Amino acid sequence: MCMFALTVSRTEPKNIKEAMADSAWIESMQEELRQFDRLDGYAKKEEVDFEESFAPVARLEAVWLFLAYATHKSFTVYQMDVKTTFLYGPLKEEVYVNQPDGFVDPYHPDKVYRLTKALYGLKQAPRAWYDELSTFLVSK
């Protein structure tokens, strides 16, 4: 039903007043919000590695507040893909990884690599990126 309402609607609303007057738009937004509840995407569980893990997760209320303020001030908001942000950030800890398949040194197959920069997917990558960003912001 949600997809049907989106295809029947002529255009997307241009401002918040138009959006709040369009019942199909409200229903589709409610459906999207229910998807977040169903996936439990904005929750962090304390059972698994809670003390060691670090994930800068925005609370849904903070996102709503930001979007409401941006709408009120008529700001343009862009969505960005920040996966590459985690690449090559400096690491504070010593991190070692196994040699990747296909790149094993035939003379030293039992050796491991010591990383000096963060790789995407590495547990320490978000922490390294956050430390770098907060240091920069505090210095300004």
C-alpha contacts under 8 A as a table, 3 or more apart, distances in Angstrom:
res1	aa1	res2	aa2	distance
1	M	4	F	5.05
1	M	5	A	6.26
2	C	5	A	5.22
2	C	6	L	6.40
2	C	24	A	7.82
2	C	27	E	7.01
2	C	28	S	5.32
2	C	31	E	7.07
3	M	6	L	5.08
3	M	7	T	6.30
3	M	28	S	7.77
4	F	7	T	5.23
4	F	8	V	6.21
5	A	8	V	5.24
5	A	9	S	6.22
5	A	24	A	5.52
5	A	25	W	7.65
5	A	28	S	7.45
6	L	9	S	5.39
6	L	24	A	7.06
6	L	25	W	7.28
6	L	28	S	7.31
7	T	10	R	7.68
9	S	12	E	7.36
9	S	24	A	7.46
12	E	19	A	7.92
13	P	16	I	7.32
13	P	18	E	5.28
13	P	19	A	5.11
14	K	18	E	6.57
14	K	19	A	7.47
15	N	18	E	5.59
15	N	19	A	6.35
15	N	71	T	7.94
16	I	19	A	4.92
16	I	20	M	6.04
16	I	71	T	7.53
17	K	20	M	5.27
17	K	21	A	6.28
18	E	21	A	5.16
18	E	22	D	6.37
19	A	22	D	5.33
19	A	25	W	6.27
19	A	26	I	7.08
20	M	23	S	7.21
20	M	25	W	7.66
20	M	26	I	6.61
22	D	25	W	5.39
22	D	26	I	6.48
23	S	26	I	5.07
23	S	27	E	6.15
24	A	27	E	5.14
24	A	28	S	6.21
25	W	28	S	5.15
25	W	29	M	6.21
26	I	29	M	5.17
26	I	30	Q	6.16
27	E	30	Q	5.04
27	E	31	E	6.19
28	S	31	E	5.00
28	S	32	E	6.35
29	M	32	E	5.06
29	M	33	L	6.28
30	Q	33	L	5.06
30	Q	34	R	6.17
31	E	34	R	5.07
31	E	35	Q	6.40
32	E	35	Q	5.10
32	E	36	F	6.84
33	L	36	F	5.23
33	L	37	D	6.69
34	R	37	D	5.05
34	R	38	R	6.13
35	Q	38	R	4.98
35	Q	39	L	6.13
36	F	39	L	5.25
36	F	40	D	5.88
36	F	41	G	5.76
36	F	42	Y	7.50
37	D	40	D	5.02
37	D	41	G	7.11
40	D	43	A	5.99
42	Y	57	V	7.08
42	Y	58	A	7.45
42	Y	59	R	6.29
42	Y	60	L	6.90
45	K	48	V	6.84
45	K	50	F	7.29
46	E	49	D	7.40
46	E	50	F	5.16
47	E	50	F	6.48
49	D	52	E	5.42
49	D	53	S	5.88
50	F	53	S	5.46
50	F	54	F	7.98
53	S	123	K	7.19
54	F	123	K	7.95
54	F	124	Q	7.91
54	F	126	P	6.87
54	F	127	R	6.24
55	A	126	P	6.54
55	A	127	R	7.67
56	P	126	P	7.47
58	A	62	A	6.53
58	A	63	V	6.90
59	R	62	A	5.29
59	R	63	V	6.64
60	L	63	V	5.12
60	L	64	W	6.29
61	E	64	W	5.04
61	E	65	L	6.10
62	A	65	L	5.03
62	A	66	F	6.12
63	V	66	F	5.12
63	V	67	L	6.18
64	W	67	L	5.16
64	W	68	A	6.02
65	L	68	A	5.10
65	L	69	Y	6.15
66	F	69	Y	5.24
66	F	70	A	6.12
67	L	70	A	5.00
67	L	71	T	6.04
68	A	71	T	5.10
68	A	72	H	6.08
69	Y	72	H	4.98
69	Y	73	K	6.19
70	A	73	K	5.23
70	A	74	S	5.83
70	A	75	F	4.85
70	A	76	T	7.14
70	A	77	V	7.20
71	T	74	S	4.85
71	T	75	F	6.15
72	H	75	F	7.80
81	D	84	T	7.88
82	V	85	T	5.26
82	V	86	F	7.72
83	K	86	F	6.14
83	K	87	L	7.81
83	K	120	Y	7.38
84	T	87	L	5.34
84	T	120	Y	7.38
85	T	129	W	7.23
86	F	89	G	6.33
86	F	118	A	6.78
86	F	119	L	6.65
86	F	120	Y	5.41
86	F	125	A	5.51
86	F	126	P	6.31
86	F	128	A	7.96
86	F	129	W	6.06
87	L	117	K	7.66
87	L	118	A	5.73
87	L	119	L	5.03
87	L	120	Y	5.35
87	L	125	A	7.49
88	Y	117	K	4.70
88	Y	118	A	4.79
88	Y	119	L	6.01
89	G	117	K	5.32
89	G	118	A	4.96
89	G	119	L	7.75
89	G	125	A	7.05
89	G	128	A	6.01
89	G	129	W	5.97
89	G	132	E	7.70
90	P	116	T	6.56
90	P	117	K	4.81
90	P	118	A	6.13
90	P	128	A	6.24
90	P	129	W	7.93
90	P	132	E	7.99
91	L	94	E	7.39
91	L	115	L	7.97
91	L	116	T	6.08
91	L	117	K	5.63
91	L	118	A	6.04
91	L	124	Q	7.46
91	L	125	A	7.81
91	L	128	A	5.80
92	K	128	A	7.39
94	E	114	R	7.08
94	E	115	L	7.14
94	E	116	T	7.70
95	V	114	R	5.79
95	V	115	L	5.52
95	V	116	T	7.70
96	Y	112	V	6.35
96	Y	113	Y	5.42
96	Y	114	R	4.42
96	Y	115	L	5.97
97	V	112	V	5.69
97	V	113	Y	5.29
97	V	114	R	6.57
97	V	115	L	7.41
98	N	111	K	7.50
98	N	112	V	4.83
98	N	113	Y	6.29
99	Q	103	F	6.43
99	Q	104	V	5.45
99	Q	105	D	7.85
99	Q	109	P	7.86
99	Q	111	K	7.47
99	Q	112	V	5.84
99	Q	113	Y	6.60
100	P	103	F	5.46
100	P	104	V	6.36
101	D	104	V	6.21
104	V	108	H	7.86
104	V	109	P	5.89
105	D	108	H	5.32
105	D	109	P	5.39
106	P	109	P	5.61
108	H	111	K	5.69
115	L	118	A	7.13
118	A	122	L	6.76
118	A	124	Q	7.06
118	A	125	A	5.23
118	A	128	A	7.29
119	L	122	L	5.55
119	L	125	A	6.42
120	Y	125	A	6.44
121	G	125	A	7.09
122	L	125	A	5.31
123	K	126	P	7.13
124	Q	127	R	5.37
124	Q	128	A	6.14
125	A	128	A	5.15
125	A	129	W	6.13
126	P	129	W	5.06
126	P	130	Y	5.98
127	R	130	Y	5.08
127	R	131	D	6.06
128	A	131	D	5.21
128	A	132	E	6.22
129	W	132	E	5.14
129	W	133	L	6.14
130	Y	133	L	5.08
130	Y	134	S	5.97
131	D	134	S	5.27
131	D	135	T	6.03
132	E	135	T	5.26
132	E	136	F	6.28
133	L	136	F	5.15
133	L	137	L	6.17
134	S	137	L	5.06
134	S	138	V	5.97
135	T	138	V	5.30
135	T	139	S	6.18
136	F	139	S	5.25
136	F	140	K	6.61
137	L	140	K	5.39
